[in-house]
Amino acid sequence: MADLADLFPGFQSHWIDVAMGRIFARSAGSGPPVVLLHGFPQTHVCWHRIAQRLAEDFTVVAMDLRGYGWSSAPAGDGGREVYSKRAMARDVIEVMEALGHSRFSIVGHDRGGRIAYRMALDEPGRIDRLVLLDIVPTFIQWQRMAEDASIAPHWRFLAEPAPQPENEILKDPIAYFDGLIALWSKAKDLSAFDPWALAHYRAGYNEPNRIHAFCEDYRAGATTDRRQDEEDLAAGKRFANPTLLVCGGSYLAGGLASSLQAWQESFAAEITGAEVDSGHFVAEEAPEEVLAAVVPFLKARA
């Protein structure tokens, strides 16, 4: 991986030991701490177009999730615990504590957003402000998929029992993952992405142990994460933290209005929202619009 470009000039690199293994992170800046959590099938590199600007006002930490990028990728357990969002959230807490931050804001995209909102339900005292990028709650996504089989078919495929999806993807991993990234972008191709960033992603999703981790992430989403969502909803749990939802215009069914409603009717009655001219990968496709929405929100600290 030595030939991969450094897209975070001036940021420190960290290998942080956690109970699960090791987490790789980059950090820079000063001010209130903000952790950036990427999604599938990417790495911390997805923040390269906004991290420098955020570091002008905040202490920014961009980390690779368990199973992704340069972080440890432990063997899964069929979605029961190892890749549950509650377990992955513990990595975030350990990383931030190791860097001196017991309370912080979170910006989470895709799977990283699911870790972020699980933390908001489990550990509200840890979180200052919460930014979710282009997601609805996991249990609502499964409800939508049950009603319309055309929604997110990769969720079902990746959640199939091991090693079925792993073996299928291993036939040509780069073609599979590149195809998903292109499909979910506004342009339906890879033109929005920096070639050096794509090189990082390909290095991560061309390894069998990480492909297994990705599938385990989705198996947990189909079982443990979904069940925990439903239990918290039944118990009346709600976010205690100010929450912002930023959506692209073309990925989530129904766009911003429908997505806001999904959160308002579940965990975030007071959530606010912004829509940007983008596909799913908002921080790379529309970085200036994302910054325009996120920076003022993060600055408006209680």
KAFENHU-V267008 format. One record per residue. N is the residue number from 1. RES is the residue in three letters. SS is DSSP state (@ for helix, = for strand, . for the rest). OMEGA is omega in degrees with one decimal (999 if undefined). Layout:
# KAFENHU-V267008
n={N N}
res={RES RES}
ss={SS SS}
omega={OMEGA OMEGA}
This chain:
# KAFENHU-V267008
n={1 2 3 4 5 6 7 8 9 10 11 12 13 14 15 16 17 18 19 20 21 22 23 24 25 26 27 28 29 30 31 32 33 34 35 36 37 38 39 40 41 42 43 44 45 46 47 48 49 50 51 52 53 54 55 56 57 58 59 60 61 62 63 64 65 66 67 68 69 70 71 72 73 74 75 76 77 78 79 80 81 82 83 84 85 86 87 88 89 90 91 92 93 94 95 96 97 98 99 100 101 102 103 104 105 106 107 108 109 110 111 112 113 114 115 116 117 118 119 120 121 122 123 124 125 126 127 128 129 130 131 132 133 134 135 136 137 138 139 140 141 142 143 144 145 146 147 148 149 150 151 152 153 154 155 156 157 158 159 160 161 162 163 164 165 166 167 168 169 170 171 172 173 174 175 176 177 178 179 180 181 182 183 184 185 186 187 188 189 190 191 192 193 194 195 196 197 198 199 200 201 202 203 204 205 206 207 208 209 210 211 212 213 214 215 216 217 218 219 220 221 222 223 224 225 226 227 228 229 230 231 232 233 234 235 236 237 238 239 240 241 242 243 244 245 246 247 248 249 250 251 252 253 254 255 256 257 258 259 260 261 262 263 264 265 266 267 268 269 270 271 272 273 274 275 276 277 278 279 280 281 282 283 284 285 286 287 288 289 290 291 292 293 294 295 296 297 298 299 300 301 302}
res={MET ALA ASP LEU ALA ASP LEU PHE PRO GLY PHE GLN SER HIS TRP ILE ASP VAL ALA MET GLY ARG ILE PHE ALA ARG SER ALA GLY SER GLY PRO PRO VAL VAL LEU LEU HIS GLY PHE PRO GLN THR HIS VAL CYS TRP HIS ARG ILE ALA GLN ARG LEU ALA GLU ASP PHE THR VAL VAL ALA MET ASP LEU ARG GLY TYR GLY TRP SER SER ALA PRO ALA GLY ASP GLY GLY ARG GLU VAL TYR SER LYS ARG ALA MET ALA ARG ASP VAL ILE GLU VAL MET GLU ALA LEU GLY HIS SER ARG PHE SER ILE VAL GLY HIS ASP ARG GLY GLY ARG ILE ALA TYR ARG MET ALA LEU ASP GLU PRO GLY ARG ILE ASP ARG LEU VAL LEU LEU ASP ILE VAL PRO THR PHE ILE GLN TRP GLN ARG MET ALA GLU ASP ALA SER ILE ALA PRO HIS TRP ARG PHE LEU ALA GLU PRO ALA PRO GLN PRO GLU ASN GLU ILE LEU LYS ASP PRO ILE ALA TYR PHE ASP GLY LEU ILE ALA LEU TRP SER LYS ALA LYS ASP LEU SER ALA PHE ASP PRO TRP ALA LEU ALA HIS TYR ARG ALA GLY TYR ASN GLU PRO ASN ARG ILE HIS ALA PHE CYS GLU ASP TYR ARG ALA GLY ALA THR THR ASP ARG ARG GLN ASP GLU GLU ASP LEU ALA ALA GLY LYS ARG PHE ALA ASN PRO THR LEU LEU VAL CYS GLY GLY SER TYR LEU ALA GLY GLY LEU ALA SER SER LEU GLN ALA TRP GLN GLU SER PHE ALA ALA GLU ILE THR GLY ALA GLU VAL ASP SER GLY HIS PHE VAL ALA GLU GLU ALA PRO GLU GLU VAL LEU ALA ALA VAL VAL PRO PHE LEU LYS ALA ARG ALA}
ss={. . . . . . . . . . . = = = = = = . . . . = = = = = = = . . . . = = = = = . . . . . . @ @ @ @ . . . @ @ @ @ . . . . = = = = = . . . . . . . . . . . . . . . . . . . . . @ @ @ @ @ @ @ @ @ @ @ @ @ @ . . . . . = = = = = = . @ @ @ @ @ @ @ @ @ @ @ @ . @ @ @ = = = = = = = . . . . @ @ @ @ @ @ @ @ @ @ . . . . . @ @ @ @ @ @ . . . . . @ @ @ @ @ @ . . . @ @ @ @ @ @ @ @ @ @ @ @ . . . . . . . . . . @ @ @ @ @ @ @ @ @ @ . . . @ @ @ @ @ @ @ @ @ @ @ @ @ @ @ . @ @ @ @ @ @ @ @ @ @ @ . . . . . . . = = = = = = = . . . . . . @ @ @ @ @ @ @ @ @ @ . . . . . . . = = = = = . . . . . @ @ @ @ . @ @ @ @ @ @ @ @ @ @ @ @ @ . . .}
omega={-176.0 -177.5 179.1 -176.6 174.1 -179.1 179.2 -179.1 -179.3 178.0 172.2 173.3 -178.0 164.7 -171.8 177.3 175.4 -177.2 -178.2 -173.0 179.3 177.0 175.0 -179.3 171.5 -179.9 176.4 173.2 176.8 -176.8 -177.8 -177.1 177.0 176.4 -179.0 -177.0 -175.9 178.3 179.0 -6.4 -170.0 179.0 176.9 -176.9 -179.0 -178.6 -169.4 -179.0 179.6 -173.0 -179.2 179.7 178.3 -178.1 174.3 -176.0 -172.2 166.2 -171.9 173.9 176.2 -174.2 171.3 178.8 172.4 179.3 -175.0 172.6 -177.7 177.5 179.3 179.8 -178.3 175.3 -177.1 -179.1 178.5 177.5 -175.7 -172.9 -167.7 -179.7 171.5 -178.9 175.5 178.0 -179.8 175.6 177.7 175.8 -178.5 -179.6 -179.2 178.3 -177.1 176.5 178.7 178.7 173.4 -175.0 177.2 177.7 -171.6 171.2 -179.7 166.7 -175.3 178.1 170.8 -178.6 176.4 175.2 179.1 172.6 -177.9 -176.6 172.1 175.6 -179.7 177.6 -175.4 -171.3 -175.0 179.8 178.5 -166.7 173.9 179.6 -171.6 176.0 178.9 -177.3 167.9 174.1 164.7 179.9 -176.6 -176.6 177.5 175.8 177.9 175.8 179.3 179.0 178.5 -179.8 -176.2 -175.4 -179.7 -179.2 171.5 179.5 179.0 178.0 -179.5 -177.2 -177.0 -178.9 176.7 -178.1 175.6 1.9 -172.7 -179.3 178.9 -177.4 179.5 -179.5 -176.6 175.9 177.7 -173.5 -175.5 177.8 -178.5 -174.9 174.3 179.8 177.5 -179.7 178.9 -177.6 -175.3 177.5 179.2 -176.9 -177.6 174.6 -176.6 -172.7 -177.9 -169.7 175.0 179.1 178.2 175.7 177.9 177.8 175.7 -177.8 -178.6 176.4 179.8 -174.8 174.4 -179.0 -177.2 -177.4 178.5 173.8 175.1 179.4 179.0 -179.4 178.2 174.8 -178.8 174.5 175.9 177.8 -178.7 -172.8 -172.9 -177.6 -179.4 179.8 -179.8 173.6 -175.8 177.6 -179.8 176.9 179.7 180.0 178.3 179.3 177.9 176.2 174.6 -172.8 171.3 -172.4 177.2 174.1 175.1 -177.0 164.0 -175.6 -168.2 -172.4 -176.9 -179.5 177.9 176.4 -172.0 -175.1 179.8 -179.1 175.4 179.7 179.2 178.7 -178.9 -178.2 179.8 -167.7 -169.8 -177.9 -174.5 -176.7 172.3 -174.4 174.9 176.6 180.0 -178.0 -168.4 163.0 -175.0 -170.8 -166.8 -176.1 177.5 -177.6 -177.3 -173.1 -178.1 178.0 177.9 177.9 -179.3 178.4 -169.8 -175.0 178.4 179.0 -179.4 179.8 -176.8 -175.7 179.8 999}
